[in-house]
Amino acid sequence: MIAPELTSAYPDGLRLLADVGASNVRFALESAPDRYWASEVLPCSAHESLEAAVRTFLLAHGSPPVRHAAFSLPNPIAGDQVQLTNHPWAFSVEAMRRALGLQTLLVVNDYTALAMGLTRLDAGERIKVGGGEPVTGGVQGVIGPGSGLGVSALVLVQDRYVALSSEGGHVSYPPQDDDEEQVVAAARQRYGHASGERLISGPGLELIHEVIAAQTGHQPARLAAPEISARALATPPCPVAQRALAVFCAMLGTVAGNLALTLGSVGGLYIGGGIVPQILPFFEASAFRRRFEQKGRFSQWLTQIPTWVVVAPRSALRGTSAFLEDHLTADHGAEPLLDDVRAALPRLSTSERLVAGDLLSAPRAWMSDSIARIADRCGVSTPTVMRFCRTMGFKGLADFKLRLGAGLSGSTKVAHRPVRAADPTAERMATILNNSISALIELRDRLHPQAFEQAVKLLANARRIEVYGVGAAALAAEEAQHKFGRLGLQVVARTDSQLQNVTAAFLGPDDVLLVLSNSGAVDPVNEAVMRARRSGTRVIGMCPQRSDLARLSDVILPVDHPEDLQALVPMVSRLMQTVIVDVLVTDLALQRRDHINAALVRQDDQRYAFLSSHGS
């Protein structure tokens, strides 16, 4: 349980997430990845519009300030106007953004969001159902039966993942046996088109059950999909329901195999949605995997592709959050915009040129600073900043920031790759260096200025600083002690977990604990952190954002990077920790310049006095 007084890990505040369904909409206010400050499910029928439902949720939780939001919908998304397929709600994305006072509002297809959520899956949140090992960086397919049939994919483009929008659930279904011929014929008669979604979904399972019941001479009342699944899994099972569910699983295998071939999903095929996780033991024993691989000459190729069932809770909200985070940190083409500003300098007014000069000298600061702070730094009024944005062709500062992009990540894009013994020496050298470059570029783009400023402020005002690190992080902890100590700060590094537990009890509210961890999951270290927190000590965590240590930290300086586990391969996270320490030390040195200069003067005076006394 996260203490409510903890500083938000998102320096720009809480983020609003929504998973909109046909009957209900699930809301959440997220303070950090997978950390929900509040969540609630509201019925769609109780609200005349999605905006009204949003306002009800926010009002119920104290109307906290929110700058960024993202909603996932079971709809194709094309343009600004959105009409829900299974509900009368319709809205303009831009109009809702303005009405809610948001800086960012993203609306994405639910399975596009689910695909992005794969980047946040833990090992225990997926169950493997056959196949070999995934190819690192390979395309990952996503399919999921629920109220419909969602399809998407995750593709690695240079150093970031891109989720593909798709309506692949509406492709025609190819029947594979006599049972399926009859099911497809029934779908054609009822709907005119037998698509995957008509058959491999909740309503599709109901149709399959009807056809199987008619074949066997049974004519029961139409059953809902959950009831069919329950009867199939009962002891003893209902034969009609059991056969219907078996046909359903086999048909899903056919479509999933087609999707894997179409995408070349060597990174694996993931199954989401609400149906399969509920029938997992039955599904594992079904014909799904045999049908998945049953593709003639390519059957052997498909045997190597792993299939997983996603069992992560709130997977739709998690994917929506990942999509929003990607949007806020990706490179949206800042350099062409800065070129436009440089070209426009001659036609700008004198005050607008001051604003342009500030932008060109510190573009990253614009992404986090308010209009008042920008205006104050430029020595102009806030209307002048707005006028500059409009002169450049934007509606205002928010639109300008969106174009400027949170990434500003330059042109160097290098993806993380494993180091392989079979590679030539030159290739191994390049891989290790490129992984380090990739990590530092990602660190530059994802280290929020507000979190950094909070960390510097805590360190600068601390009575005493203790730095914890064990294992590989111990070296970075000792280096931090050396560098902070050179600034005249009272600092000590603790690299033994038992000693950390003992000394944590002596820390107080005026002290700061800086904890370096490559995993954030070292139990003895986290126990010492909890002990220090009980005494009111503020904690800065330099660790992965979704780790246990991050949940205990007041301020998080994220160190998220894949590590190679082979012996003797350098840990990139240690390099990231060292660089973050260097940045902290530099900022502290700038703030303490007068104090440091005075200390250096005293040192020179003492040296002069010592030499003079020995020379006389």
Secondary structure, 3 states (H helix, E strand, C coil): CCCCCCCCCCCCCCEEEEEECCCEEEEEEEEECCEEEEEEEEEHHHCCCHHHHHHHHHHHCCCCCCCEEEEEECCCCCCCEEECCCCCCEEEHHHHHHHHCCCEEEEEEHHHHHHHHHHHCCHHHEEECCCCCCCCCCCEEEEEECCCEEEEEEEEECCEEEEECCCHHHCECCCCCHHHHHHHHHHHHHHCCCEHHHHCCHHHHHHHHHHHHHHCCCCCCCCCHHHHHHHHHCCCCCHHHHHHHHHHHHHHHHHHHHHHHHHCCCCCEEECCCCHHHHHHHHHHCCHHHHHHCCHHHHHHHHCCCEEEECCCCHHHHHHHHHHHHHHHCCCCHHHHHHHHHHHHHHCCHHHHHHHHHHHHCHHHHHHCCHHHHHHHHCCCHHHHHHHHHHCCCCCHHHHHHHHCCCCCCCCCCCCCCCCCCCCHHHHHHHHHHHHHHHHHHHHHHCCHHHHHHHHHHHHCCCEEEEECCCHHHHHHHHHHHHHHCCCCCEEEECCHHHHHHHHCCCCCCEEEEEECCCCCCHHHHHHHHHHHHCCCEEEEECCCCCHHHHHCCEECCCCCCCCCCCCCCCHHHHHHHHHHHHHHHHHHHHCHHHHHHHHHHHHHHHHHHHHHHHC
